[in-house]
Amino acid sequence: MKELTLYLLLAISILFGFSVVWGADWKQVRSTGSATLYYDTEETTHPSKDIVKVLTKWAYTEKGIKNAKEIFGKNYENLSYSTKSYEINCKDKTSRISSITDYNTDGTVIPSDSKTNAEWSRISSESVLESLSKMVCK
């Protein structure tokens, strides 16, 4: 019975993870040496006048996977992509991360203790997040 429950939980996790990717309308923002950033045009909301909530997907290059493995350990050797939910304050040019989920090449979620950033941080000039904010802060 425990085995059946585990298989069901795994199947639900995989389906949920794929629905985040398959059901999305991803628009490319910018590429770096480590990853290509996309945002989901269908999941972008404006909870208040100056705040935009946006779901992003970071598709990693070999260099990005190598960096993640060095920082986070062996669990990241099959890293494929991450989804991150950001809140962007368009007026103040700040952002914070509200959630992060990392995925393996087979679509399974990588168990992690990735920290979200509840504190607002200044968006650096010419950064990937600045490119994203220019696209969603209209």
Protein Blocks (a to p, Z undefined) as FASTA:
>chain_A
ZZmmmmmmmmmmmmmmmmmmmmpccddfbdcfkbccdddfklgccfbfklccdddddddd
fklmmmmmmmnojklmmcfbdcddddddfklopaddfbdcdddfkopacddfbdcdfbcc
dddehiaklmmmmmmmZZ
